[in-house]
């Protein structure tokens, strides 16, 4: 079970393993409250619940009370609760991680990746934190050749230079917050973002906006949600190129 719109791989992973996938519902602004999430978990009684925070594609972070409520609601079905923090390094200062909820919760898993903050998408390195009983069980079923020696060496090298790589994360966060601020000034509706991208609405013809941006060499993402697009924060000059072209389009009546 998960709560779309969220990471599109969850239903695909379920399908590939012959697992039934049930969808929960979010509010109109794509938010998720502890009460609503817990009620849906009790009703569906899933074996596994995915909670993506910051959520992909909206970029919004879940409060820890949502994780706690889902965990408690899943007690009857012994549900494993997986909190996907793939973009966790991009949290705003003070946004808590579900890692602090791990003690005493043997059904809770927190997963992360080196694809985003460490720019190692091609290496396919992920990791998780969980109770020893969970990690021991996973060692029994993991693929025997899941990480090559080269991949492991690359990951170790990235960790040795973590300070430099995470400094780049801070620069991206500055541009992300700049995008949110300027989109608001343009009369659009950006969602609060704790990720490295901004999901924004208020568009009458997102396809025309997408094409107009592409004509100027700016590629954003159409995630298939009516009236919305998603833009990834980059360098200062890349952000300026996006915002400048978007202003031109809006001024020309393309919205």
Backbone bond lengths (Angstrom), bond angles and torsions (degrees), N, CA, C in turn:
res aa  C-N    CA-C-N  psi(-1)  N-CA   C-N-CA  omega(-1)  CA-C   N-CA-C  phi
1 X - - - 1.462 - - 1.516 109.38 -
2 X 1.339 114.15 140.64 1.447 119.91 170.23 1.518 108.48 -149.73
3 X 1.330 116.48 -175.19 1.461 121.24 -171.61 1.523 110.31 -127.48
4 X 1.341 117.88 87.50 1.455 120.68 179.79 1.535 112.28 -70.59
5 X 1.359 116.64 156.81 1.453 125.07 1.07 1.521 111.93 -71.20
6 X 1.310 115.17 129.33 1.452 121.47 179.05 1.524 107.81 -151.78
7 X 1.310 118.06 -167.54 1.460 121.91 -174.05 1.531 110.78 -57.36
8 X 1.320 115.94 124.16 1.465 120.97 -171.20 1.516 113.95 -70.10
9 X 1.321 118.69 -13.48 1.461 120.60 -178.74 1.522 112.78 -77.47
10 X 1.315 119.12 -19.26 1.471 119.48 -176.95 1.532 112.08 -58.00
11 X 1.329 119.70 -52.10 1.469 118.26 178.82 1.529 112.60 -66.41
12 X 1.322 117.50 -31.20 1.460 119.93 178.59 1.523 111.07 -68.19
13 X 1.318 116.64 -40.09 1.465 120.30 177.14 1.526 110.43 -64.79
14 X 1.327 115.90 -39.44 1.462 119.68 177.62 1.525 110.33 -63.04
15 X 1.322 116.23 -45.54 1.460 120.57 -179.25 1.522 111.11 -61.43
16 X 1.326 116.58 -41.60 1.460 120.91 -178.28 1.515 114.12 -66.97
17 X 1.322 116.65 -18.89 1.467 120.83 178.80 1.527 112.15 -109.71
18 X 1.350 116.29 10.81 1.459 119.67 179.23 1.513 113.43 66.67
19 X 1.318 116.75 30.51 1.460 121.84 -177.15 1.522 110.45 -105.01
20 X 1.314 117.28 133.89 1.466 120.06 178.46 1.523 109.67 -70.47
21 X 1.312 115.59 134.47 1.470 121.71 -178.13 1.524 108.51 -114.00
22 X 1.320 116.43 123.86 1.460 120.71 177.64 1.524 108.78 -113.81
23 X 1.318 115.72 144.21 1.457 120.74 -176.06 1.515 111.37 -107.79
24 X 1.313 114.59 132.86 1.447 120.46 171.62 1.515 109.96 -87.91
25 X 1.311 116.98 179.58 1.460 121.37 -178.19 1.521 110.28 -122.07
26 X 1.322 114.98 143.33 1.454 122.78 173.68 1.523 109.43 -104.12
27 X 1.314 115.73 170.31 1.459 120.34 176.71 1.528 110.01 -76.30
28 X 1.323 116.60 174.82 1.451 120.90 -177.19 1.511 114.02 -60.39
29 X 1.341 116.95 -27.94 1.467 119.86 178.46 1.523 111.42 -94.41
30 X 1.329 116.97 16.80 1.468 125.16 177.57 1.528 112.83 70.38
31 X 1.331 117.55 14.07 1.449 120.98 177.24 1.527 111.72 -82.13
32 X 1.318 115.47 171.82 1.463 121.09 179.78 1.519 108.40 -146.09
33 X 1.322 116.10 117.42 1.461 120.25 179.81 1.516 110.35 -92.77
34 X 1.319 115.32 159.46 1.461 120.57 179.03 1.527 110.59 -60.51
35 X 1.327 116.82 -43.27 1.469 120.72 -177.08 1.530 111.52 -63.96
36 X 1.335 116.20 -46.92 1.465 120.24 -177.91 1.526 111.34 -65.91
37 X 1.334 116.33 -42.69 1.460 119.63 -179.22 1.524 111.17 -65.02
38 X 1.331 116.68 -44.65 1.462 120.42 -178.87 1.520 111.71 -63.71
39 X 1.324 117.15 -41.46 1.460 120.80 179.91 1.530 110.65 -60.82
40 X 1.329 116.18 -42.15 1.467 119.93 -178.76 1.530 111.74 -69.49
41 X 1.319 117.02 -35.77 1.465 119.89 177.23 1.521 110.50 -66.67
42 X 1.324 117.22 -42.16 1.465 119.54 177.94 1.530 110.88 -62.62
43 X 1.326 116.58 -38.04 1.459 120.81 -178.25 1.531 111.66 -69.74
44 X 1.339 117.25 -41.95 1.465 121.01 -175.00 1.531 113.24 -87.69
45 X 1.332 116.93 -23.38 1.468 122.41 -179.59 1.536 112.21 49.03
46 X 1.333 118.50 55.06 1.460 120.46 -179.06 1.524 111.56 -74.20
47 X 1.320 115.78 161.96 1.466 121.28 174.46 1.517 112.12 -87.14
48 X 1.345 115.67 -28.80 1.462 122.06 -179.90 1.519 108.39 -135.93
49 X 1.325 116.66 135.57 1.465 121.74 175.28 1.521 108.25 -123.46
50 X 1.331 116.14 127.44 1.461 121.65 173.50 1.526 109.40 -99.24
51 X 1.324 116.24 127.18 1.454 122.62 173.23 1.528 107.42 -120.98
52 X 1.313 116.90 114.35 1.460 121.52 -176.94 1.525 109.24 -97.36
53 X 1.334 116.62 119.78 1.461 120.72 -178.93 1.528 110.82 -149.15
54 X 1.338 118.39 120.31 1.456 127.68 -3.98 1.525 110.72 -59.93
55 X 1.320 114.78 142.09 1.454 118.77 -174.35 1.526 111.50 -73.15
56 X 1.307 115.02 143.46 1.457 122.06 174.93 1.537 106.80 -111.46
57 X 1.349 120.50 113.67 1.460 126.12 27.82 1.523 116.31 -108.12
58 X 1.330 119.99 4.58 1.462 119.56 -171.17 1.525 113.83 -83.87
59 X 1.338 118.15 -22.46 1.456 121.36 179.31 1.507 115.27 81.33
60 X 1.328 117.23 -2.29 1.458 120.89 -176.94 1.529 111.24 -80.87
61 X 1.317 115.69 142.42 1.464 121.33 179.42 1.527 109.77 -94.51
62 X 1.330 115.17 146.94 1.454 120.69 175.07 1.524 109.89 -88.21
63 X 1.310 116.41 143.26 1.455 119.33 172.40 1.527 108.64 -76.59
64 X 1.309 116.54 154.08 1.462 119.59 -176.08 1.520 112.79 -65.26
65 X 1.340 117.13 -22.38 1.470 117.48 178.74 1.528 111.16 -66.33
66 X 1.351 117.83 -26.04 1.458 120.72 175.67 1.525 109.74 -67.62
67 X 1.325 116.64 -45.35 1.466 120.91 179.48 1.525 110.00 -61.96
68 X 1.325 116.00 -45.56 1.468 120.00 -179.55 1.527 111.05 -62.25
69 X 1.333 116.89 -42.89 1.463 120.76 -178.17 1.527 111.00 -65.56
70 X 1.331 116.69 -41.64 1.465 120.50 178.66 1.526 110.10 -65.42
71 X 1.311 116.68 -41.49 1.463 120.47 179.05 1.522 111.11 -59.97
72 X 1.318 116.26 -46.81 1.462 120.16 -179.75 1.522 111.69 -67.09
73 X 1.344 116.37 -39.04 1.463 120.01 179.96 1.527 111.46 -66.94
74 X 1.324 117.09 -25.74 1.452 120.92 -179.61 1.510 114.44 -86.29
75 X 1.325 117.50 3.50 1.465 120.16 -176.85 1.526 111.83 -61.17
76 X 1.339 116.94 -40.56 1.467 120.25 -176.17 1.523 112.23 -63.46
77 X 1.329 116.99 -36.17 1.470 120.39 -179.99 1.527 111.63 -97.92
78 X 1.330 116.37 8.14 1.472 122.05 -178.77 1.527 110.69 52.84
79 X 1.318 115.80 43.30 1.458 121.42 -175.10 1.526 112.01 -70.44
80 X 1.325 114.87 132.95 1.457 120.97 168.83 1.518 107.10 -79.45
81 X 1.319 117.53 127.93 1.465 122.33 179.14 1.526 108.20 -107.44
82 X 1.335 115.83 115.31 1.465 121.46 -179.03 1.521 108.22 -105.68
83 X 1.319 116.11 115.67 1.462 121.19 177.17 1.526 107.53 -97.10
84 X 1.314 115.06 111.32 1.460 122.58 -176.48 1.524 108.80 -88.49
85 X 1.340 116.01 104.12 1.462 121.35 -179.88 1.533 110.52 -108.00
86 X 1.325 116.21 48.23 1.463 120.13 -178.29 1.524 112.04 -57.59
87 X 1.321 116.39 -31.43 1.469 120.78 -179.65 1.536 111.07 -105.53
88 X 1.311 116.81 21.88 1.458 120.90 -172.85 1.512 114.96 -58.92
89 X 1.338 117.56 -31.46 1.466 119.43 -179.36 1.526 112.46 -67.09
90 X 1.335 116.65 -14.13 1.459 120.50 -178.79 1.528 112.51 -95.38
91 X 1.331 117.37 3.95 1.461 120.35 176.12 1.528 110.57 -51.18
92 X 1.323 116.46 144.44 1.469 120.12 168.16 1.525 108.88 -62.40
93 X 1.302 115.83 151.89 1.464 120.26 176.23 1.528 109.01 -56.65
94 X 1.315 116.16 129.02 1.452 120.71 179.41 1.514 114.33 95.38
95 X 1.336 117.75 -12.32 1.468 119.53 175.49 1.516 108.50 -74.60
96 X 1.320 118.97 121.05 1.462 120.59 -174.09 1.523 112.92 -77.69
97 X 1.319 115.10 149.58 1.463 121.62 174.11 1.513 109.87 -95.55
98 X 1.323 116.02 150.02 1.460 120.52 176.72 1.522 111.91 -67.43
99 X 1.316 118.09 -9.14 1.464 121.03 177.11 1.527 111.19 -55.92
100 X 1.324 116.57 -33.08 1.465 119.07 -177.37 1.526 112.46 -73.83
101 X 1.335 116.63 -10.52 1.461 119.81 178.50 1.521 112.73 -90.87
102 X 1.315 118.51 -6.07 1.463 121.37 -172.90 1.530 114.58 -62.01
103 X 1.320 120.43 -42.53 1.470 118.95 -176.53 1.530 112.58 -56.27
104 X 1.323 116.54 125.74 1.458 121.50 178.02 1.516 114.75 82.63
105 X 1.322 117.49 1.93 1.479 120.08 -179.55 1.526 108.58 -120.71
106 X 1.320 115.97 88.16 1.464 121.09 -174.09 1.519 113.19 -73.26
107 X 1.337 118.17 -11.93 1.473 120.67 178.83 1.528 112.14 -98.77
108 X 1.319 117.92 8.42 1.468 122.25 -177.17 1.524 110.94 -103.04
109 X 1.329 116.17 133.24 1.460 123.02 175.53 1.519 108.04 -126.69
110 X 1.315 116.87 136.24 1.465 121.78 173.78 1.521 107.59 -117.33
111 X 1.322 116.46 120.14 1.462 120.51 -178.21 1.520 110.60 -110.42
112 X 1.326 114.50 147.85 1.463 121.46 176.47 1.529 109.01 -141.53
113 X 1.323 115.66 175.66 1.459 120.70 -178.12 1.519 109.55 -144.08
114 X 1.321 115.66 159.21 1.462 120.79 173.20 1.529 110.33 -97.75
115 X 1.328 117.04 4.99 1.470 120.72 -177.14 1.520 112.70 -67.91
116 X 1.330 117.54 -34.92 1.460 120.66 -170.55 1.528 111.82 -92.63
117 X 1.323 116.46 -75.12 1.459 120.04 -174.17 1.530 112.56 -64.02
118 X 1.351 116.96 -29.65 1.460 120.34 -177.97 1.531 112.53 -99.61
119 X 1.332 116.55 5.11 1.475 122.10 175.92 1.523 112.20 54.04
120 X 1.333 116.18 42.58 1.466 120.90 -178.46 1.529 111.26 -120.35
121 X 1.333 116.49 42.65 1.461 119.12 -177.91 1.524 111.54 -58.79
122 X 1.322 117.19 -38.81 1.461 120.53 -178.43 1.509 114.12 -69.61
123 X 1.324 117.15 -21.32 1.471 120.39 -178.36 1.519 112.19 -78.99
124 X 1.328 117.23 -22.20 1.461 122.42 178.99 1.526 112.00 57.53
125 X 1.317 116.37 53.46 1.465 121.43 179.63 1.527 109.05 -108.11
126 X 1.312 115.78 116.57 1.448 120.88 174.70 1.519 109.68 -124.18
127 X 1.310 116.47 164.72 1.468 119.60 178.46 1.526 108.58 -153.62
128 X 1.298 115.97 166.44 1.450 119.66 -178.16 1.518 110.70 -146.96
129 X 1.309 114.31 161.78 1.456 121.75 174.03 1.523 107.48 -123.46
130 X 1.332 116.25 132.79 1.462 120.41 -177.47 1.515 108.99 -162.97
131 X 1.324 115.59 175.46 1.462 121.17 176.78 1.527 109.93 -65.25
132 X 1.340 118.57 151.17 1.469 121.30 -179.89 1.523 113.17 -55.33
133 X 1.340 117.44 -33.89 1.463 119.75 179.80 1.528 111.48 -62.65
134 X 1.331 116.05 -35.07 1.464 120.59 -179.98 1.522 110.56 -73.91
135 X 1.314 116.79 -47.51 1.465 119.24 -178.27 1.530 111.09 -64.71
136 X 1.322 117.33 -36.57 1.469 119.80 177.43 1.525 111.08 -64.40
137 X 1.337 116.37 -40.35 1.465 119.97 179.63 1.525 110.92 -66.05
138 X 1.322 116.91 -38.85 1.458 119.76 -178.60 1.526 111.97 -68.89
139 X 1.309 116.91 -29.94 1.469 119.27 177.73 1.537 111.13 -63.82
140 X 1.316 116.55 -24.74 1.463 120.12 -179.59 1.524 112.48 -75.62
141 X 1.331 117.29 -23.90 1.463 119.70 -173.48 1.525 113.50 -118.14
142 X 1.298 118.60 -2.04 1.461 119.85 -179.48 1.527 110.15 -68.69
143 X 1.317 115.23 158.34 1.459 119.85 177.32 1.527 110.17 -66.38
144 X 1.326 118.64 142.08 1.465 120.21 -175.79 1.522 113.64 -68.69
145 X 1.334 117.76 -25.11 1.466 120.87 -177.90 1.521 109.99 -122.76
146 X 1.317 116.17 52.92 1.461 119.77 -170.62 1.520 113.48 -78.00
147 X 1.322 119.31 -27.68 1.463 121.97 178.30 1.525 109.14 -133.29
148 X 1.329 116.47 126.84 1.459 119.73 178.83 1.522 110.06 -76.34
149 X 1.308 115.60 164.48 1.470 120.94 177.60 1.520 110.35 -62.59
150 X 1.336 116.86 -37.15 1.463 120.82 179.70 1.530 110.20 -66.18
151 X 1.324 116.66 -42.21 1.463 120.41 178.02 1.519 110.97 -61.69
152 X 1.323 116.89 -43.45 1.459 120.10 179.84 1.523 111.18 -64.73
153 X 1.332 116.76 -39.78 1.473 120.29 178.58 1.524 110.48 -64.83
154 X 1.336 115.99 -39.39 1.465 119.98 178.06 1.524 110.89 -63.01
155 X 1.326 116.11 -43.65 1.463 120.07 179.41 1.521 111.20 -63.33
156 X 1.317 116.95 -41.98 1.460 120.32 178.85 1.525 110.92 -63.23
157 X 1.335 116.47 -39.76 1.469 120.06 178.65 1.527 110.38 -64.53
158 X 1.330 116.45 -39.56 1.465 119.85 178.22 1.521 111.03 -63.63
159 X 1.322 116.88 -40.11 1.467 120.02 178.85 1.523 111.51 -65.60
160 X 1.324 116.41 -34.37 1.466 119.72 178.12 1.526 111.89 -66.16
161 X 1.336 115.84 -24.73 1.467 120.88 -179.82 1.534 110.55 -113.44
162 X 1.315 115.42 29.95 1.469 120.39 -175.59 1.526 112.21 -59.02
163 X 1.328 117.74 -38.53 1.469 119.81 -177.56 1.526 111.16 -60.10
164 X 1.321 116.83 -43.52 1.463 120.24 -179.42 1.519 110.94 -68.25
165 X 1.320 116.68 -42.28 1.458 120.15 -178.48 1.528 111.64 -67.72
166 X 1.322 116.70 -39.79 1.458 119.43 -179.74 1.529 111.83 -74.68
167 X 1.336 117.57 -21.19 1.461 119.85 172.49 1.522 109.77 -64.72
168 X 1.315 116.47 -36.24 1.458 120.60 176.00 1.524 110.75 -65.02
169 X 1.331 116.51 -33.88 1.463 120.49 176.13 1.527 110.17 -60.48
170 X 1.318 116.51 -42.47 1.464 119.99 179.93 1.525 111.18 -62.87
171 X 1.326 116.68 -37.33 1.467 120.20 178.20 1.528 110.63 -66.56
172 X 1.318 116.66 -38.23 1.465 120.78 178.11 1.523 110.44 -66.24
173 X 1.318 116.99 -39.09 1.463 120.48 179.18 1.534 111.40 -62.12
174 X 1.320 116.07 -35.57 1.467 119.77 176.98 1.523 110.18 -61.82
175 X 1.333 116.42 -45.22 1.462 120.22 179.93 1.529 111.49 -68.61
176 X 1.321 117.26 -36.37 1.464 120.33 176.24 1.523 111.04 -59.46
177 X 1.328 116.21 -47.53 1.453 120.04 -179.13 1.528 111.18 -66.78
178 X 1.315 115.78 -32.97 1.469 120.25 175.25 1.523 110.53 -63.68
179 X 1.318 117.07 -43.52 1.464 120.93 178.71 1.524 110.55 -59.95
180 X 1.336 116.87 -47.55 1.464 120.40 179.84 1.523 110.49 -57.40
181 X 1.326 116.40 -47.06 1.468 120.92 -177.96 1.526 111.62 -62.30
182 X 1.330 116.30 -45.07 1.467 119.06 -176.02 1.523 112.19 -74.41
183 X 1.322 117.84 -32.08 1.461 119.63 175.90 1.526 110.61 -64.98
184 X 1.314 116.70 -38.86 1.464 119.95 175.58 1.524 110.37 -60.31
185 X 1.341 115.69 -41.77 1.458 120.50 178.75 1.514 113.12 -64.97
186 X 1.320 117.20 -24.49 1.463 121.89 178.65 1.529 112.22 -87.80
187 X 1.324 116.31 1.99 1.456 120.15 178.20 1.508 114.28 84.40
188 X 1.325 117.41 12.33 1.455 121.22 177.70 1.530 109.52 -92.86
189 X 1.327 116.51 179.50 1.464 120.39 -172.82 1.528 110.92 -125.76
190 X 1.337 117.31 79.47 1.465 119.09 177.17 1.525 111.01 -75.85
191 X 1.330 115.90 141.80 1.459 120.29 173.92 1.525 108.84 -79.16
192 X 1.330 118.58 146.06 1.460 119.82 174.06 1.532 108.94 -56.56
193 X 1.321 117.61 131.03 1.460 119.74 -173.92 1.514 112.18 -120.47
194 X 1.335 114.96 131.04 1.450 122.47 170.30 1.524 110.31 -111.06
195 X 1.340 116.87 13.81 1.460 121.96 -179.44 1.530 109.36 -108.26
196 X 1.326 116.70 -164.50 1.471 120.35 177.59 1.527 110.85 -100.38
197 X 1.325 116.54 17.61 1.453 121.80 179.50 1.520 109.19 -140.10
198 X 1.335 114.96 166.85 1.465 120.71 179.56 1.529 108.45 -128.16
199 X 1.300 115.82 125.56 1.463 124.44 177.01 1.524 106.44 -97.06
200 X 1.329 116.96 124.37 1.459 117.75 -175.81 1.521 111.97 -137.60
201 X 1.327 114.58 147.12 1.446 122.35 -179.42 1.515 111.14 -120.89
202 X 1.337 114.92 -163.30 1.442 120.39 -176.17 1.510 112.90 89.68
203 X 1.326 117.35 14.83 1.464 122.57 -178.24 1.524 110.16 -102.18
204 X 1.320 115.82 135.14 1.464 120.59 176.60 1.525 111.20 -85.65
205 X 1.328 116.60 -32.70 1.463 121.30 -178.11 1.530 108.82 -137.62
206 X 1.330 117.14 74.79 1.464 119.24 -176.45 1.524 113.23 -59.11
207 X 1.323 117.53 -29.94 1.467 119.08 179.50 1.523 110.94 -65.04
208 X 1.339 116.87 -41.75 1.457 119.98 178.07 1.523 111.27 -64.93
209 X 1.330 117.14 -38.60 1.462 120.47 176.75 1.523 110.16 -65.25
210 X 1.333 116.02 -43.80 1.469 120.63 178.63 1.522 110.46 -58.05
211 X 1.333 117.17 -46.13 1.460 120.96 -179.12 1.523 111.36 -67.11
212 X 1.333 116.75 -38.69 1.458 120.37 177.95 1.511 112.53 -63.59
213 X 1.313 116.57 -38.63 1.469 120.42 176.26 1.526 110.49 -67.20
214 X 1.329 116.02 -42.24 1.462 120.16 -178.67 1.522 111.73 -62.70
215 X 1.331 117.27 -36.46 1.463 120.83 178.12 1.520 111.91 -59.41
216 X 1.329 116.23 -27.13 1.468 121.18 178.95 1.525 112.05 -95.64
217 X 1.324 116.44 9.56 1.461 119.84 178.48 1.508 114.39 82.63
218 X 1.338 116.72 17.38 1.469 121.21 179.55 1.524 108.00 -109.94
219 X 1.319 116.43 116.68 1.460 120.86 -178.38 1.522 109.97 -105.16
220 X 1.333 116.29 117.39 1.468 121.68 174.07 1.518 106.99 -114.52
221 X 1.304 116.75 -178.08 1.454 119.75 -173.47 1.517 111.14 -116.81
222 X 1.321 114.43 129.29 1.456 121.61 171.00 1.525 106.64 -94.71
223 X 1.324 116.82 109.99 1.467 120.88 -175.27 1.526 112.19 -93.47
224 X 1.333 116.02 9.18 1.456 119.47 174.48 1.515 115.38 81.99
225 X 1.327 117.12 12.44 1.463 120.71 178.20 1.527 107.91 -100.81
226 X 1.337 118.10 119.75 1.468 120.83 -174.36 1.532 112.65 -51.14
227 X 1.337 114.13 134.20 1.460 120.16 175.62 1.503 115.54 78.28
228 X 1.341 118.17 7.63 1.459 121.07 -173.78 1.526 112.48 -131.89
229 X 1.325 115.16 154.05 1.464 124.09 169.64 1.522 107.54 -137.35
230 X 1.335 116.16 169.00 1.458 121.13 177.58 1.519 109.09 -133.01
231 X 1.317 116.58 131.73 1.460 121.35 179.81 1.524 109.49 -121.55
232 X 1.317 116.21 136.26 1.461 121.39 177.64 1.521 109.71 -88.83
233 X 1.319 116.37 136.07 1.468 121.06 177.02 1.520 109.56 -73.96
234 X 1.317 116.73 133.81 1.464 121.43 178.93 1.508 110.81 -125.18
235 X 1.310 115.55 -138.64 1.459 120.18 177.23 1.526 109.97 -75.98
236 X 1.329 116.01 171.69 1.464 119.98 178.48 1.522 111.09 -60.33
237 X 1.335 117.67 -42.11 1.460 120.47 -178.50 1.525 110.97 -69.62
238 X 1.311 117.73 -36.93 1.465 120.55 177.56 1.523 111.08 -65.47
239 X 1.331 115.64 -41.62 1.462 119.92 177.80 1.523 110.80 -63.73
240 X 1.328 116.34 -41.03 1.472 120.46 178.74 1.516 110.91 -63.52
241 X 1.330 117.14 -38.87 1.459 120.85 179.01 1.529 110.32 -63.18
242 X 1.318 116.46 -43.65 1.469 120.58 178.64 1.515 110.88 -62.69
243 X 1.333 116.97 -50.96 1.462 120.45 -175.89 1.531 111.03 -65.55
244 X 1.329 116.48 -39.68 1.460 119.66 179.88 1.516 112.06 -62.96
245 X 1.321 116.75 -46.43 1.459 120.22 179.58 1.526 111.19 -66.78
246 X 1.323 117.29 -37.46 1.467 120.18 179.06 1.526 110.12 -63.81
247 X 1.320 117.30 -40.44 1.472 120.18 177.43 1.524 110.31 -60.48
248 X 1.337 116.45 -42.48 1.460 120.28 178.69 1.522 111.66 -59.60
249 X 1.313 115.41 -44.61 1.468 120.61 -178.64 1.523 110.95 -64.19
250 X 1.320 116.15 -45.38 1.460 119.31 -179.07 1.535 110.55 -65.12
251 X 1.335 115.98 -39.27 1.462 119.56 178.74 1.526 111.41 -64.27
252 X 1.338 115.99 -29.91 1.472 121.00 179.90 1.536 111.95 -85.48
253 X 1.313 116.15 3.13 1.456 120.33 177.66 1.525 114.64 87.07
254 X 1.329 116.52 8.39 1.474 120.43 176.67 1.515 107.22 -88.62
255 X 1.295 115.35 114.52 1.466 120.05 -175.66 1.510 109.21 -141.94
